[in-house]
Amino acid sequence: MAVPKRKLSKARRDKRRSNVWKLEAPSFVKCPHCGELTLPHRVCKSCGYYKGKAVIRKEA
């Protein structure tokens, strides 16, 4: 069985346990055209608009 050769310092142990490495949930913004929640700086998947302009043609 593997056993640590030396005692880990409190700083090293606490660094590992800190929340620095944990991932965050992505933030969402409302599309100004249709009101659907989308990722920021991306074309809206439901209406195809970006910055008030139709980028992708969507069939109704």
mmCIF file of the N, C-alpha and C atoms, coordinates in Angstrom:
data_MODEL
# 
_entry.id   MODEL 
# 
loop_
_atom_site.group_PDB 
_atom_site.id 
_atom_site.type_symbol 
_atom_site.label_atom_id 
_atom_site.label_alt_id 
_atom_site.label_comp_id 
_atom_site.label_asym_id 
_atom_site.label_entity_id 
_atom_site.label_seq_id 
_atom_site.pdbx_PDB_ins_code 
_atom_site.Cartn_x 
_atom_site.Cartn_y 
_atom_site.Cartn_z 
_atom_site.occupancy 
_atom_site.B_iso_or_equiv 
_atom_site.pdbx_formal_charge 
_atom_site.auth_seq_id 
_atom_site.auth_comp_id 
_atom_site.auth_asym_id 
_atom_site.auth_atom_id 
_atom_site.pdbx_PDB_model_num 
ATOM 1   N N  . MET A 1 1  ? 0.836   -1.188 0.000   1.00 0.00 ? 1  MET A N  1 
ATOM 2   C CA . MET A 1 1  ? 0.000   0.000  0.000   1.00 0.00 ? 1  MET A CA 1 
ATOM 3   C C  . MET A 1 1  ? 0.883   1.254  0.000   1.00 0.00 ? 1  MET A C  1 
ATOM 4   N N  . ALA A 1 2  ? 0.505   2.258  -0.804  1.00 0.00 ? 2  ALA A N  1 
ATOM 5   C CA . ALA A 1 2  ? 1.292   3.484  -0.906  1.00 0.00 ? 2  ALA A CA 1 
ATOM 6   C C  . ALA A 1 2  ? 1.104   4.351  0.334   1.00 0.00 ? 2  ALA A C  1 
ATOM 7   N N  . VAL A 1 3  ? 2.226   4.826  0.865   1.00 0.00 ? 3  VAL A N  1 
ATOM 8   C CA . VAL A 1 3  ? 2.218   5.674  2.058   1.00 0.00 ? 3  VAL A CA 1 
ATOM 9   C C  . VAL A 1 3  ? 3.017   6.927  1.741   1.00 0.00 ? 3  VAL A C  1 
ATOM 10  N N  . PRO A 1 4  ? 2.521   8.132  2.116   1.00 0.00 ? 4  PRO A N  1 
ATOM 11  C CA . PRO A 1 4  ? 3.273   9.361  1.846   1.00 0.00 ? 4  PRO A CA 1 
ATOM 12  C C  . PRO A 1 4  ? 4.629   9.345  2.542   1.00 0.00 ? 4  PRO A C  1 
ATOM 13  N N  . LYS A 1 5  ? 5.667   9.791  1.836   1.00 0.00 ? 5  LYS A N  1 
ATOM 14  C CA . LYS A 1 5  ? 7.016   9.805  2.400   1.00 0.00 ? 5  LYS A CA 1 
ATOM 15  C C  . LYS A 1 5  ? 7.182   10.926 3.423   1.00 0.00 ? 5  LYS A C  1 
ATOM 16  N N  . ARG A 1 6  ? 6.534   12.087 3.149   1.00 0.00 ? 6  ARG A N  1 
ATOM 17  C CA . ARG A 1 6  ? 6.633   13.232 4.058   1.00 0.00 ? 6  ARG A CA 1 
ATOM 18  C C  . ARG A 1 6  ? 5.240   13.801 4.332   1.00 0.00 ? 6  ARG A C  1 
ATOM 19  N N  . LYS A 1 7  ? 5.107   14.500 5.453   1.00 0.00 ? 7  LYS A N  1 
ATOM 20  C CA . LYS A 1 7  ? 3.847   15.143 5.842   1.00 0.00 ? 7  LYS A CA 1 
ATOM 21  C C  . LYS A 1 7  ? 3.584   16.336 4.924   1.00 0.00 ? 7  LYS A C  1 
ATOM 22  N N  . LEU A 1 8  ? 2.369   16.452 4.438   1.00 0.00 ? 8  LEU A N  1 
ATOM 23  C CA . LEU A 1 8  ? 1.986   17.597 3.614   1.00 0.00 ? 8  LEU A CA 1 
ATOM 24  C C  . LEU A 1 8  ? 1.788   18.806 4.504   1.00 0.00 ? 8  LEU A C  1 
ATOM 25  N N  . SER A 1 9  ? 2.281   19.953 4.053   1.00 0.00 ? 9  SER A N  1 
ATOM 26  C CA . SER A 1 9  ? 2.106   21.178 4.840   1.00 0.00 ? 9  SER A CA 1 
ATOM 27  C C  . SER A 1 9  ? 0.635   21.609 4.788   1.00 0.00 ? 9  SER A C  1 
ATOM 28  N N  . LYS A 1 10 ? 0.227   22.407 5.764   1.00 0.00 ? 10 LYS A N  1 
ATOM 29  C CA . LYS A 1 10 ? -1.163  22.880 5.814   1.00 0.00 ? 10 LYS A CA 1 
ATOM 30  C C  . LYS A 1 10 ? -1.490  23.741 4.595   1.00 0.00 ? 10 LYS A C  1 
ATOM 31  N N  . ALA A 1 11 ? -0.523  24.529 4.155   1.00 0.00 ? 11 ALA A N  1 
ATOM 32  C CA . ALA A 1 11 ? -0.739  25.401 3.000   1.00 0.00 ? 11 ALA A CA 1 
ATOM 33  C C  . ALA A 1 11 ? -0.986  24.576 1.738   1.00 0.00 ? 11 ALA A C  1 
ATOM 34  N N  . ARG A 1 12 ? -0.174  23.539 1.553   1.00 0.00 ? 12 ARG A N  1 
ATOM 35  C CA . ARG A 1 12 ? -0.308  22.684 0.369   1.00 0.00 ? 12 ARG A CA 1 
ATOM 36  C C  . ARG A 1 12 ? -1.635  21.923 0.397   1.00 0.00 ? 12 ARG A C  1 
ATOM 37  N N  . ARG A 1 13 ? -1.992  21.407 1.588   1.00 0.00 ? 13 ARG A N  1 
ATOM 38  C CA . ARG A 1 13 ? -3.248  20.683 1.752   1.00 0.00 ? 13 ARG A CA 1 
ATOM 39  C C  . ARG A 1 13 ? -4.447  21.603 1.498   1.00 0.00 ? 13 ARG A C  1 
ATOM 40  N N  . ASP A 1 14 ? -4.414  22.808 2.061   1.00 0.00 ? 14 ASP A N  1 
ATOM 41  C CA . ASP A 1 14 ? -5.535  23.742 1.922   1.00 0.00 ? 14 ASP A CA 1 
ATOM 42  C C  . ASP A 1 14 ? -5.646  24.296 0.507   1.00 0.00 ? 14 ASP A C  1 
ATOM 43  N N  . LYS A 1 15 ? -4.502  24.412 -0.182  1.00 0.00 ? 15 LYS A N  1 
ATOM 44  C CA . LYS A 1 15 ? -4.520  24.846 -1.575  1.00 0.00 ? 15 LYS A CA 1 
ATOM 45  C C  . LYS A 1 15 ? -5.293  23.853 -2.436  1.00 0.00 ? 15 LYS A C  1 
ATOM 46  N N  . ARG A 1 16 ? -5.084  22.589 -2.172  1.00 0.00 ? 16 ARG A N  1 
ATOM 47  C CA . ARG A 1 16 ? -5.765  21.543 -2.918  1.00 0.00 ? 16 ARG A CA 1 
ATOM 48  C C  . ARG A 1 16 ? -7.265  21.548 -2.627  1.00 0.00 ? 16 ARG A C  1 
ATOM 49  N N  . ARG A 1 17 ? -7.637  21.819 -1.389  1.00 0.00 ? 17 ARG A N  1 
ATOM 50  C CA . ARG A 1 17 ? -9.044  21.781 -0.983  1.00 0.00 ? 17 ARG A CA 1 
ATOM 51  C C  . ARG A 1 17 ? -9.807  23.059 -1.316  1.00 0.00 ? 17 ARG A C  1 
ATOM 52  N N  . SER A 1 18 ? -9.113  24.100 -1.746  1.00 0.00 ? 18 SER A N  1 
ATOM 53  C CA . SER A 1 18 ? -9.750  25.389 -2.001  1.00 0.00 ? 18 SER A CA 1 
ATOM 54  C C  . SER A 1 18 ? -10.677 25.304 -3.217  1.00 0.00 ? 18 SER A C  1 
ATOM 55  N N  . ASN A 1 19 ? -11.479 26.328 -3.388  1.00 0.00 ? 19 ASN A N  1 
ATOM 56  C CA . ASN A 1 19 ? -12.452 26.366 -4.485  1.00 0.00 ? 19 ASN A CA 1 
ATOM 57  C C  . ASN A 1 19 ? -11.878 26.942 -5.770  1.00 0.00 ? 19 ASN A C  1 
ATOM 58  N N  . VAL A 1 20 ? -10.566 27.141 -5.827  1.00 0.00 ? 20 VAL A N  1 
ATOM 59  C CA . VAL A 1 20 ? -9.937  27.728 -7.004  1.00 0.00 ? 20 VAL A CA 1 
ATOM 60  C C  . VAL A 1 20 ? -10.116 26.837 -8.225  1.00 0.00 ? 20 VAL A C  1 
ATOM 61  N N  . TRP A 1 21 ? -10.084 25.530 -8.037  1.00 0.00 ? 21 TRP A N  1 
ATOM 62  C CA . TRP A 1 21 ? -10.081 24.595 -9.160  1.00 0.00 ? 21 TRP A CA 1 
ATOM 63  C C  . TRP A 1 21 ? -11.465 24.158 -9.591  1.00 0.00 ? 21 TRP A C  1 
ATOM 64  N N  . LYS A 1 22 ? -12.509 24.522 -8.848  1.00 0.00 ? 22 LYS A N  1 
ATOM 65  C CA . LYS A 1 22 ? -13.861 24.059 -9.155  1.00 0.00 ? 22 LYS A CA 1 
ATOM 66  C C  . LYS A 1 22 ? -14.449 24.847 -10.329 1.00 0.00 ? 22 LYS A C  1 
ATOM 67  N N  . LEU A 1 23 ? -15.188 24.172 -11.181 1.00 0.00 ? 23 LEU A N  1 
ATOM 68  C CA . LEU A 1 23 ? -15.796 24.813 -12.353 1.00 0.00 ? 23 LEU A CA 1 
ATOM 69  C C  . LEU A 1 23 ? -17.038 25.585 -11.957 1.00 0.00 ? 23 LEU A C  1 
ATOM 70  N N  . GLU A 1 24 ? -17.346 26.635 -12.720 1.00 0.00 ? 24 GLU A N  1 
ATOM 71  C CA . GLU A 1 24 ? -18.543 27.447 -12.505 1.00 0.00 ? 24 GLU A CA 1 
ATOM 72  C C  . GLU A 1 24 ? -19.564 27.143 -13.589 1.00 0.00 ? 24 GLU A C  1 
ATOM 73  N N  . ALA A 1 25 ? -20.811 27.331 -13.255 1.00 0.00 ? 25 ALA A N  1 
ATOM 74  C CA . ALA A 1 25 ? -21.883 27.155 -14.237 1.00 0.00 ? 25 ALA A CA 1 
ATOM 75  C C  . ALA A 1 25 ? -21.823 28.304 -15.245 1.00 0.00 ? 25 ALA A C  1 
ATOM 76  N N  . PRO A 1 26 ? -22.131 28.047 -16.526 1.00 0.00 ? 26 PRO A N  1 
ATOM 77  C CA . PRO A 1 26 ? -22.079 29.120 -17.522 1.00 0.00 ? 26 PRO A CA 1 
ATOM 78  C C  . PRO A 1 26 ? -23.168 30.157 -17.271 1.00 0.00 ? 26 PRO A C  1 
ATOM 79  N N  . SER A 1 27 ? -22.856 31.418 -17.567 1.00 0.00 ? 27 SER A N  1 
ATOM 80  C CA . SER A 1 27 ? -23.836 32.486 -17.383 1.00 0.00 ? 27 SER A CA 1 
ATOM 81  C C  . SER A 1 27 ? -24.709 32.586 -18.634 1.00 0.00 ? 27 SER A C  1 
ATOM 82  N N  . PHE A 1 28 ? -25.969 32.926 -18.439 1.00 0.00 ? 28 PHE A N  1 
ATOM 83  C CA . PHE A 1 28 ? -26.917 33.058 -19.536 1.00 0.00 ? 28 PHE A CA 1 
ATOM 84  C C  . PHE A 1 28 ? -27.453 34.478 -19.586 1.00 0.00 ? 28 PHE A C  1 
ATOM 85  N N  . VAL A 1 29 ? -27.797 34.924 -20.785 1.00 0.00 ? 29 VAL A N  1 
ATOM 86  C CA . VAL A 1 29 ? -28.433 36.227 -20.982 1.00 0.00 ? 29 VAL A CA 1 
ATOM 87  C C  . VAL A 1 29 ? -29.698 36.026 -21.803 1.00 0.00 ? 29 VAL A C  1 
ATOM 88  N N  . LYS A 1 30 ? -30.659 36.948 -21.649 1.00 0.00 ? 30 LYS A N  1 
ATOM 89  C CA . LYS A 1 30 ? -31.896 36.867 -22.426 1.00 0.00 ? 30 LYS A CA 1 
ATOM 90  C C  . LYS A 1 30 ? -31.674 37.457 -23.809 1.00 0.00 ? 30 LYS A C  1 
ATOM 91  N N  . CYS A 1 31 ? -32.166 36.785 -24.818 1.00 0.00 ? 31 CYS A N  1 
ATOM 92  C CA . CYS A 1 31 ? -32.096 37.289 -26.189 1.00 0.00 ? 31 CYS A CA 1 
ATOM 93  C C  . CYS A 1 31 ? -33.028 38.496 -26.289 1.00 0.00 ? 31 CYS A C  1 
ATOM 94  N N  . PRO A 1 32 ? -32.530 39.652 -26.768 1.00 0.00 ? 32 PRO A N  1 
ATOM 95  C CA . PRO A 1 32 ? -33.401 40.827 -26.865 1.00 0.00 ? 32 PRO A CA 1 
ATOM 96  C C  . PRO A 1 32 ? -34.505 40.683 -27.920 1.00 0.00 ? 32 PRO A C  1 
ATOM 97  N N  . HIS A 1 33 ? -34.323 39.768 -28.846 1.00 0.00 ? 33 HIS A N  1 
ATOM 98  C CA . HIS A 1 33 ? -35.310 39.603 -29.920 1.00 0.00 ? 33 HIS A CA 1 
ATOM 99  C C  . HIS A 1 33 ? -36.448 38.670 -29.520 1.00 0.00 ? 33 HIS A C  1 
ATOM 100 N N  . CYS A 1 34 ? -36.122 37.489 -28.953 1.00 0.00 ? 34 CYS A N  1 
ATOM 101 C CA . CYS A 1 34 ? -37.171 36.514 -28.642 1.00 0.00 ? 34 CYS A CA 1 
ATOM 102 C C  . CYS A 1 34 ? -37.327 36.228 -27.146 1.00 0.00 ? 34 CYS A C  1 
ATOM 103 N N  . GLY A 1 35 ? -36.357 36.645 -26.315 1.00 0.00 ? 35 GLY A N  1 
ATOM 104 C CA . GLY A 1 35 ? -36.452 36.431 -24.876 1.00 0.00 ? 35 GLY A CA 1 
ATOM 105 C C  . GLY A 1 35 ? -35.938 35.086 -24.399 1.00 0.00 ? 35 GLY A C  1 
ATOM 106 N N  . GLU A 1 36 ? -35.407 34.282 -25.289 1.00 0.00 ? 36 GLU A N  1 
ATOM 107 C CA . GLU A 1 36 ? -34.861 32.962 -24.937 1.00 0.00 ? 36 GLU A CA 1 
ATOM 108 C C  . GLU A 1 36 ? -33.515 33.139 -24.236 1.00 0.00 ? 36 GLU A C  1 
ATOM 109 N N  . LEU A 1 37 ? -33.189 32.253 -23.283 1.00 0.00 ? 37 LEU A N  1 
ATOM 110 C CA . LEU A 1 37 ? -31.898 32.302 -22.612 1.00 0.00 ? 37 LEU A CA 1 
ATOM 111 C C  . LEU A 1 37 ? -30.824 31.710 -23.515 1.00 0.00 ? 37 LEU A C  1 
ATOM 112 N N  . THR A 1 38 ? -29.742 32.471 -23.724 1.00 0.00 ? 38 THR A N  1 
ATOM 113 C CA . THR A 1 38 ? -28.637 32.019 -24.569 1.00 0.00 ? 38 THR A CA 1 
ATOM 114 C C  . THR A 1 38 ? -27.316 32.355 -23.896 1.00 0.00 ? 38 THR A C  1 
ATOM 115 N N  . LEU A 1 39 ? -26.236 31.785 -24.403 1.00 0.00 ? 39 LEU A N  1 
ATOM 116 C CA . LEU A 1 39 ? -24.901 32.138 -23.930 1.00 0.00 ? 39 LEU A CA 1 
ATOM 117 C C  . LEU A 1 39 ? -24.530 33.512 -24.488 1.00 0.00 ? 39 LEU A C  1 
ATOM 118 N N  . PRO A 1 40 ? -23.805 34.337 -23.712 1.00 0.00 ? 40 PRO A N  1 
ATOM 119 C CA . PRO A 1 40 ? -23.440 35.664 -24.207 1.00 0.00 ? 40 PRO A CA 1 
ATOM 120 C C  . PRO A 1 40 ? -22.486 35.597 -25.399 1.00 0.00 ? 40 PRO A C  1 
ATOM 121 N N  . HIS A 1 41 ? -22.591 36.571 -26.298 1.00 0.00 ? 41 HIS A N  1 
ATOM 122 C CA . HIS A 1 41 ? -21.734 36.696 -27.497 1.00 0.00 ? 41 HIS A CA 1 
ATOM 123 C C  . HIS A 1 41 ? -21.891 35.513 -28.440 1.00 0.00 ? 41 HIS A C  1 
ATOM 124 N N  . ARG A 1 42 ? -23.088 34.953 -28.514 1.00 0.00 ? 42 ARG A N  1 
ATOM 125 C CA . ARG A 1 42 ? -23.365 33.849 -29.437 1.00 0.00 ? 42 ARG A CA 1 
ATOM 126 C C  . ARG A 1 42 ? -24.695 34.107 -30.136 1.00 0.00 ? 42 ARG A C  1 
ATOM 127 N N  . VAL A 1 43 ? -24.861 33.532 -31.320 1.00 0.00 ? 43 VAL A N  1 
ATOM 128 C CA . VAL A 1 43 ? -26.111 33.643 -32.063 1.00 0.00 ? 43 VAL A CA 1 
ATOM 129 C C  . VAL A 1 43 ? -27.192 32.879 -31.310 1.00 0.00 ? 43 VAL A C  1 
ATOM 130 N N  . CYS A 1 44 ? -28.389 33.460 -31.212 1.00 0.00 ? 44 CYS A N  1 
ATOM 131 C CA . CYS A 1 44 ? -29.504 32.806 -30.530 1.00 0.00 ? 44 CYS A CA 1 
ATOM 132 C C  . CYS A 1 44 ? -29.934 31.592 -31.342 1.00 0.00 ? 44 CYS A C  1 
ATOM 133 N N  . LYS A 1 45 ? -30.053 30.444 -30.668 1.00 0.00 ? 45 LYS A N  1 
ATOM 134 C CA . LYS A 1 45 ? -30.402 29.208 -31.360 1.00 0.00 ? 45 LYS A CA 1 
ATOM 135 C C  . LYS A 1 45 ? -31.864 29.164 -31.775 1.00 0.00 ? 45 LYS A C  1 
ATOM 136 N N  . SER A 1 46 ? -32.716 29.888 -31.058 1.00 0.00 ? 46 SER A N  1 
ATOM 137 C CA . SER A 1 46 ? -34.146 29.800 -31.365 1.00 0.00 ? 46 SER A CA 1 
ATOM 138 C C  . SER A 1 46 ? -34.569 30.756 -32.485 1.00 0.00 ? 46 SER A C  1 
ATOM 139 N N  . CYS A 1 47 ? -34.001 31.981 -32.517 1.00 0.00 ? 47 CYS A N  1 
ATOM 140 C CA . CYS A 1 47 ? -34.435 32.931 -33.543 1.00 0.00 ? 47 CYS A CA 1 
ATOM 141 C C  . CYS A 1 47 ? -33.358 33.252 -34.577 1.00 0.00 ? 47 CYS A C  1 
ATOM 142 N N  . GLY A 1 48 ? -32.081 32.984 -34.281 1.00 0.00 ? 48 GLY A N  1 
ATOM 143 C CA . GLY A 1 48 ? -31.009 33.209 -35.246 1.00 0.00 ? 48 GLY A CA 1 
ATOM 144 C C  . GLY A 1 48 ? -30.502 34.639 -35.294 1.00 0.00 ? 48 GLY A C  1 
ATOM 145 N N  . TYR A 1 49 ? -30.817 35.455 -34.289 1.00 0.00 ? 49 TYR A N  1 
ATOM 146 C CA . TYR A 1 49 ? -30.381 36.846 -34.268 1.00 0.00 ? 49 TYR A CA 1 
ATOM 147 C C  . TYR A 1 49 ? -29.131 37.015 -33.409 1.00 0.00 ? 49 TYR A C  1 
ATOM 148 N N  . TYR A 1 50 ? -28.287 37.994 -33.807 1.00 0.00 ? 50 TYR A N  1 
ATOM 149 C CA . TYR A 1 50 ? -27.124 38.373 -33.010 1.00 0.00 ? 50 TYR A CA 1 
ATOM 150 C C  . TYR A 1 50 ? -26.927 39.870 -33.168 1.00 0.00 ? 50 TYR A C  1 
ATOM 151 N N  . LYS A 1 51 ? -26.888 40.591 -32.063 1.00 0.00 ? 51 LYS A N  1 
ATOM 152 C CA . LYS A 1 51 ? -26.744 42.057 -32.030 1.00 0.00 ? 51 LYS A CA 1 
ATOM 153 C C  . LYS A 1 51 ? -27.805 42.744 -32.880 1.00 0.00 ? 51 LYS A C  1 
ATOM 154 N N  . GLY A 1 52 ? -29.041 42.228 -32.829 1.00 0.00 ? 52 GLY A N  1 
ATOM 155 C CA . GLY A 1 52 ? -30.160 42.859 -33.532 1.00 0.00 ? 52 GLY A CA 1 
ATOM 156 C C  . GLY A 1 52 ? -30.225 42.565 -35.017 1.00 0.00 ? 52 GLY A C  1 
ATOM 157 N N  . LYS A 1 53 ? -29.359 41.711 -35.528 1.00 0.00 ? 53 LYS A N  1 
ATOM 158 C CA . LYS A 1 53 ? -29.366 41.378 -36.951 1.00 0.00 ? 53 LYS A CA 1 
ATOM 159 C C  . LYS A 1 53 ? -29.613 39.895 -37.133 1.00 0.00 ? 53 LYS A C  1 
ATOM 160 N N  . ALA A 1 54 ? -30.362 39.551 -38.194 1.00 0.00 ? 54 ALA A N  1 
ATOM 161 C CA . ALA A 1 54 ? -30.631 38.145 -38.506 1.00 0.00 ? 54 ALA A CA 1 
ATOM 162 C C  . ALA A 1 54 ? -29.385 37.543 -39.126 1.00 0.00 ? 54 ALA A C  1 
ATOM 163 N N  . VAL A 1 55 ? -28.781 36.577 -38.436 1.00 0.00 ? 55 VAL A N  1 
ATOM 164 C CA . VAL A 1 55 ? -27.552 35.949 -38.910 1.00 0.00 ? 55 VAL A CA 1 
ATOM 165 C C  . VAL A 1 55 ? -27.894 34.607 -39.569 1.00 0.00 ? 55 VAL A C  1 
ATOM 166 N N  . ILE A 1 56 ? -28.794 33.859 -38.943 1.00 0.00 ? 56 ILE A N  1 
ATOM 167 C CA . ILE A 1 56 ? -29.225 32.562 -39.452 1.00 0.00 ? 56 ILE A CA 1 
ATOM 168 C C  . ILE A 1 56 ? -30.712 32.629 -39.736 1.00 0.00 ? 56 ILE A C  1 
ATOM 169 N N  . ARG A 1 57 ? -31.102 32.165 -40.918 1.00 0.00 ? 57 ARG A N  1 
ATOM 170 C CA . ARG A 1 57 ? -32.529 32.133 -41.269 1.00 0.00 ? 57 ARG A CA 1 
ATOM 171 C C  . ARG A 1 57 ? -33.206 30.968 -40.591 1.00 0.00 ? 57 ARG A C  1 
ATOM 172 N N  . LYS A 1 58 ? -34.228 31.247 -39.804 1.00 0.00 ? 58 LYS A N  1 
ATOM 173 C CA . LYS A 1 58 ? -34.984 30.184 -39.119 1.00 0.00 ? 58 LYS A CA 1 
ATOM 174 C C  . LYS A 1 58 ? -36.379 30.098 -39.717 1.00 0.00 ? 58 LYS A C  1 
ATOM 175 N N  . GLU A 1 59 ? -36.818 28.879 -39.986 1.00 0.00 ? 59 GLU A N  1 
ATOM 176 C CA . GLU A 1 59 ? -38.178 28.654 -40.492 1.00 0.00 ? 59 GLU A CA 1 
ATOM 177 C C  . GLU A 1 59 ? -39.165 28.750 -39.347 1.00 0.00 ? 59 GLU A C  1 
ATOM 178 N N  . ALA A 1 60 ? -40.253 29.428 -39.559 1.00 0.00 ? 60 ALA A N  1 
ATOM 179 C CA . ALA A 1 60 ? -41.257 29.622 -38.505 1.00 0.00 ? 60 ALA A CA 1 
ATOM 180 C C  . ALA A 1 60 ? -42.165 28.416 -38.380 1.00 0.00 ? 60 ALA A C  1 
# 
